[in-house]
Amino acid sequence: MTHHADSPPADAPSPARERREPPTGAPGVGRLVGLDLARGLAVFGMYAVHVGPAPSQDGVIGFLMELVQGRSSALFAVLAGFAVALITGRRTPKTGMAGRQAVAKVVIRAVILLALGTALTMTGTPVVPILAFYGLFFLLVLPLYRLGAKPLALIAAGWALVGPQLLYLLKPVVGGRVFLSYGQADGPVSLFFTGGYPALTWVPFVIAGMAVARCDLTATAVRIRLALIGVALAVTGYGGSWLAVRLVPGAAEAVRKAEEGSGMSSVSSVSPDSIGIFGDTPAGMLASAPHSEATLSIVGNTGVAILVITACLAAMDAFPRLRRLATPVIAVGSMSLTAYVYHIVAIWLLDTEALTVSPLYVLLGFIASVTVLATLWSRFFQRGPLEWLMGRATGIARRIQ
């Protein structure tokens, strides 16, 4: 069975806690439940990438497995932007002492995620954990926390345009994409440039999430506008790549090689001297494949993430019955950090690569077990176990005057 590298969860304040905070500028209850639904779906998508059937197989299962490739991690990264925005003041950034405490909370979370991500990487599972990268993303976007939706959107767009091209130019210096041997921790070069989720090309997702979080998501007109933006980005990213690959001479071959070199669908088969990010010619930057690190891929995946989030928010507000039916998925989303660590530890303990069971059954077992555990836990506790510990750790920030 092959394993893929995709990402973990957005570590945001729990909905229950958010509801107790002052209502001024606060998200509606339905909106927060919608975010947890989006997180839950991203968790399931991530499980599919890591333990599910290969996306190359025919039929509906293969199509669904291909659909979650790269997009689950992009959704988590966009939701990370929501986490930063929720901590630092949602629509109105906190200032003064509250602002300093919020910044400290984000820094503490980032340090914990860096440490936890490194620990998970050291287990040697055939998965590239995103948590250490995730912690770095938190630190890199923190200086932007006082900006509004429009400046954040412009910075995200600019970074998406410049980052991949800069990464390509830096390849002779930093090297191509390198997947470290199992059990090796990611160093600064890996975290910023050559690892599974290089910050230089993944931070735009987080900034885009901050921009969306700054919008008035309780307004139907705003949600519709965001959904249309999501569609436009998806069409531009995937459609633009489809056209470019067919119109630019030599692009099709370059993209094929780039996808073979940077594909994370078989991490163990990628050697340090592989073609790596973008392939060996600039035409490889026209790819929109998962984890291609190209501008068009970032644009398309951001569009899908925005669409999923706005659909979840709208559905939870519009259909109370659906909200009840989705409660188990929402429970998983409310403790997405715990769910992420749970599946990495389970892969490590079970040695899923050695299992003779069908990958589809392994995937269903993972989804069923985490759903049952999260549903039972949420009946007695407002937060997941790791979310509770994270809350205790970041509570230190309240001492800042």
C-alpha positions in Angstrom: 0.0 0.0 0.0 1.3 3.4 -0.8 1.1 6.3 1.6 0.8 9.9 0.7 1.7 13.1 2.4 -1.1 15.4 3.2 -2.0 17.6 6.0 -3.4 18.0 9.4 -5.8 20.0 11.1 -6.5 23.6 11.8 -6.0 24.3 15.4 -8.6 26.9 16.2 -10.5 27.8 19.3 -13.4 25.4 19.9 -16.9 26.5 18.9 -18.1 26.0 22.5 -15.4 28.4 23.8 -16.0 30.9 21.1 -19.7 31.1 21.9 -19.0 32.2 25.4 -16.9 35.1 24.3 -18.4 38.6 23.8 -20.8 38.8 20.8 -19.3 41.9 19.3 -17.9 41.0 15.9 -18.2 37.3 16.9 -19.0 34.6 14.4 -22.5 33.2 14.6 -22.9 29.7 16.1 -23.8 28.3 12.7 -20.7 29.7 11.2 -18.5 28.1 13.7 -20.2 24.7 13.3 -19.7 25.1 9.6 -16.0 25.5 10.1 -15.9 22.4 12.2 -17.8 20.5 9.4 -15.1 21.7 6.9 -12.4 20.5 9.3 -14.1 17.2 9.7 -14.3 16.7 5.9 -10.6 17.7 5.6 -9.7 15.1 8.3 -11.5 12.4 6.3 -9.8 13.5 3.1 -6.5 13.4 4.8 -7.1 9.9 6.0 -8.0 8.9 2.5 -4.7 10.2 1.2 -2.7 8.5 3.8 -4.3 5.0 4.1 -6.9 4.9 1.3 -6.8 3.1 -2.1 -4.5 4.4 -4.8 -6.0 7.3 -6.9 -4.9 5.5 -10.0 -7.6 2.8 -9.8 -10.7 3.1 -12.0 -14.2 4.0 -10.9 -15.7 6.2 -8.3 -13.3 5.3 -5.6 -10.3 6.2 -7.7 -12.0 9.5 -8.6 -12.6 10.4 -5.0 -9.1 9.4 -4.0 -7.7 11.7 -6.7 -10.1 14.5 -5.6 -8.6 14.7 -2.1 -5.0 14.6 -3.2 -3.4 17.9 -2.2 -6.8 19.6 -1.7 -7.2 18.2 1.9 -3.9 19.8 2.9 -4.8 23.0 1.1 -8.1 23.2 3.0 -6.3 22.7 6.3 -3.9 25.4 5.5 -6.7 27.8 4.6 -8.4 26.8 7.9 -5.1 27.6 9.7 -5.7 31.2 8.5 -9.1 31.1 10.2 -7.4 29.9 13.4 -5.0 32.9 13.4 -7.9 35.3 12.7 -10.1 33.8 15.4 -7.3 34.0 18.0 -6.3 37.5 17.1 -9.7 39.1 16.8 -11.8 37.7 14.0 -13.1 40.6 11.9 -11.6 43.3 14.2 -8.0 42.6 15.2 -7.3 43.0 18.9 -5.0 45.8 20.0 -3.2 46.8 23.2 -2.9 44.2 25.9 -5.4 41.9 24.3 -3.4 42.1 21.0 -0.2 41.2 22.8 -1.8 38.2 24.5 -3.3 37.0 21.2 0.1 37.2 19.5 1.7 35.3 22.4 -1.1 32.6 22.0 -0.2 32.2 18.3 3.5 31.9 19.1 2.9 29.3 21.8 0.7 27.3 19.4 3.4 27.5 16.7 6.2 26.3 19.0 4.0 23.4 20.2 3.1 22.4 16.7 6.8 22.5 15.6 7.7 20.2 18.5 4.7 17.9 18.0 5.3 17.8 14.3 8.9 16.9 14.8 8.0 14.1 17.2 5.5 12.6 14.8 8.1 12.8 12.0 10.6 10.9 14.2 8.2 8.0 14.5 9.2 7.0 11.0 5.7 6.5 9.6 5.5 6.5 5.7 3.7 9.9 5.9 5.1 13.4 5.7 3.4 15.1 8.8 2.5 18.7 8.2 2.4 19.9 11.8 6.0 21.3 12.0 5.4 23.2 8.7 2.1 24.3 10.2 3.8 25.8 13.2 6.1 27.7 10.9 3.2 29.0 8.9 1.6 30.5 12.1 4.8 32.4 12.8 5.3 33.7 9.2 1.7 35.1 8.9 1.6 36.6 12.4 3.0 40.0 11.4 -0.1 40.4 9.1 -2.7 39.9 11.8 -3.9 43.5 12.0 -4.6 43.7 8.2 -8.2 43.6 6.8 -9.6 41.3 4.2 -8.5 43.2 1.0 -4.9 43.7 1.9 -4.6 40.1 3.0 -6.2 38.9 -0.2 -3.7 41.0 -2.2 -0.8 39.7 -0.3 -2.0 36.1 -0.7 -2.3 36.7 -4.5 1.1 38.3 -4.7 2.8 35.6 -2.7 1.1 32.9 -4.9 2.4 34.6 -8.0 6.0 35.3 -6.7 6.6 32.4 -4.3 6.7 29.4 -6.8 8.9 31.4 -9.2 11.3 32.4 -6.4 11.4 28.7 -5.3 12.3 27.7 -8.9 15.1 30.3 -9.1 16.4 29.1 -5.7 16.5 25.4 -6.7 20.2 25.5 -7.7 21.0 26.8 -4.2 18.6 24.9 -1.9 18.1 21.8 -4.2 15.0 20.2 -5.5 12.3 18.5 -3.4 13.8 16.0 -1.0 11.8 13.6 1.1 13.9 12.8 4.1 14.3 9.2 5.2 11.6 8.1 7.6 12.4 9.2 11.1 14.4 12.3 10.1 13.3 15.6 11.4 12.8 18.5 8.9 15.4 21.3 9.2 15.0 24.9 8.2 15.8 24.3 4.5 13.2 21.6 4.3 10.6 23.6 6.2 11.1 26.7 4.0 12.0 25.3 0.6 12.3 21.6 -0.1 10.1 19.6 2.2 6.6 18.2 1.7 4.9 21.6 2.4 7.5 24.3 1.8 6.5 27.6 3.4 7.5 29.6 0.4 4.6 28.1 -1.6 2.1 27.1 1.2 1.8 30.4 3.2 -0.6 31.9 0.6 -3.2 29.4 1.6 -3.0 30.6 5.2 -3.1 34.3 4.3 -6.1 33.6 2.1 -7.8 31.9 5.0 -7.2 35.0 7.2 -8.7 37.2 4.4 -11.8 35.1 4.3 -12.1 35.0 8.1 -12.1 38.9 8.1 -15.2 39.0 5.9 -18.7 39.2 7.3 -19.6 35.5 6.8 -23.0 35.9 8.4 -24.1 38.0 5.3 -25.6 35.9 2.5 -24.3 38.3 -0.1 -20.7 37.9 1.2 -21.0 34.1 1.1 -22.3 34.2 -2.4 -19.4 36.5 -3.5 -16.9 34.2 -1.8 -18.4 31.2 -3.5 -18.1 32.9 -6.9 -14.5 33.8 -6.1 -13.8 30.2 -5.2 -15.3 29.0 -8.5 -13.3 31.7 -10.4 -10.0 30.6 -8.7 -10.7 26.9 -9.3 -11.4 27.5 -13.0 -8.4 29.8 -13.4 -6.0 27.4 -11.7 -7.1 24.1 -13.2 -8.4 25.5 -16.5 -5.5 27.8 -17.0 -3.1 24.9 -16.4 -5.1 22.6 -18.8 -4.9 25.3 -21.5 -1.2 26.2 -20.9 -0.1 22.6 -21.0 -1.7 22.2 -24.5 -0.6 25.5 -25.9 3.0 25.9 -24.7 5.5 23.8 -26.7 7.1 21.1 -24.6 4.9 21.9 -21.5 3.0 18.6 -21.5 6.2 16.6 -21.2 7.7 18.9 -18.6 4.5 18.7 -16.5 4.5 14.9 -16.8 8.1 14.8 -15.5 7.4 17.3 -12.8 4.4 15.3 -11.5 6.5 12.1 -11.5 9.3 13.9 -9.6 7.2 15.8 -7.0 4.3 13.4 -6.6 3.7 12.5 -3.0 1.7 9.4 -3.8 4.7 7.2 -3.3 7.0 9.0 -0.9 9.3 6.0 -0.4 10.1 5.9 -4.1 11.2 9.5 -4.4 15.0 9.7 -4.3 17.0 12.8 -3.2 18.2 13.4 -6.8 14.7 13.2 -8.3 13.5 15.9 -10.6 11.8 17.6 -7.7 9.6 20.6 -7.7 8.5 21.9 -11.1 10.7 19.4 -13.1 13.8 20.4 -15.0 12.3 23.2 -17.2 10.3 26.4 -16.4 7.3 24.8 -18.2 6.9 22.5 -15.2 5.6 25.5 -13.4 2.4 25.3 -15.5 1.2 22.2 -13.6 -1.8 22.3 -11.4 -1.3 18.8 -10.0 -1.5 18.3 -6.2 1.7 19.3 -4.5 3.3 20.6 -7.7 4.0 23.9 -5.8 3.1 25.9 -8.9 1.1 29.1 -8.9 -1.8 27.6 -10.9 -2.0 24.7 -8.4 -2.1 27.2 -5.4 -4.8 29.2 -7.2 -7.0 26.2 -8.0 -6.6 24.6 -4.6 -7.4 27.8 -2.8 -10.6 28.1 -4.9 -11.7 24.6 -3.9 -11.0 25.3 -0.2 -13.0 28.6 -0.2 -15.9 26.7 -1.9 -15.9 23.9 0.6 -15.8 26.4 3.6 -18.6 28.6 2.2 -20.7 25.6 1.4 -20.3 24.2 4.9 -21.2 27.5 6.5 -24.3 28.0 4.3 -25.5 24.4 4.7 -25.2 24.4 8.5 -27.3 27.6 8.7 -29.9 26.7 6.1 -30.6 23.0 6.9 -31.0 22.3 10.7 -31.8 18.6 9.9 -28.5 18.2 8.0 -26.7 19.8 10.9 -28.0 17.1 13.2 -27.0 14.4 10.7 -23.6 15.9 10.4 -23.0 16.0 14.2 -20.4 13.1 14.1 -18.4 14.8 11.4 -18.6 18.1 13.2 -17.4 16.3 16.4 -14.3 15.1 14.5 -13.7 18.6 13.1 -13.9 20.2 16.6 -10.9 18.1 17.6 -9.0 18.0 14.4 -5.6 18.2 16.0 -6.4 15.1 18.1 -7.8 13.4 15.0 -4.6 14.1 13.1 -2.2 12.8 15.7 -4.5 9.8 16.3 -4.2 8.7 12.7 -0.4 9.1 12.6 0.0 7.1 15.8 -2.4 4.5 14.5 -0.4 4.2 11.2 2.8 3.8 13.3 1.4 1.2 15.7 -0.5 -0.8 13.1 2.2 -0.6 10.4 -0.5 -0.1 7.8 1.9 -0.8 4.9 2.3 -4.4 6.1 -1.5 -5.0 6.4 -3.0 -7.5 4.0 -6.5 -5.9 4.4 -7.9 -3.9 1.4 -6.9 -0.2 1.7 -10.6 0.7 1.4 -11.4 -1.3 4.5 -8.5 0.2 6.4 -9.7 3.7 5.4 -13.3 2.9 6.5 -11.9 1.6 9.8 -9.9 4.7 10.5 -12.9 7.0 9.7 -15.4 4.9 11.7 -13.1 4.7 14.8 -12.2 8.4 14.9 -15.9 9.3 14.4 -17.1 7.1 17.2 -14.3 8.3 19.6 -14.9 12.0 18.7 -18.7 11.7 19.1 -18.4 10.0 22.5 -15.8 12.4 23.7 -17.8 15.5 22.6 -20.8 14.3 24.7 -18.8 14.8 27.9 -16.2 17.4 27.0 -16.2 20.7 25.1 -12.7 20.2 23.6 -10.7 17.3 22.3 -7.8 16.1 24.6 -5.0 17.7 22.6 -7.1 20.9 22.1 -7.6 21.1 25.9 -3.9 20.7 26.5 -3.2 23.4 23.8 -5.7 25.7 25.6 -3.9 25.1 28.9 -0.5 25.9 27.4 -1.7 29.0 25.6 -3.4 30.2 28.8 0.1 31.4 29.9 -0.4 34.3 27.5 -3.0 35.8 29.8 -0.2 36.7 32.2 1.1 39.2 29.7 0.2 42.8 30.8 
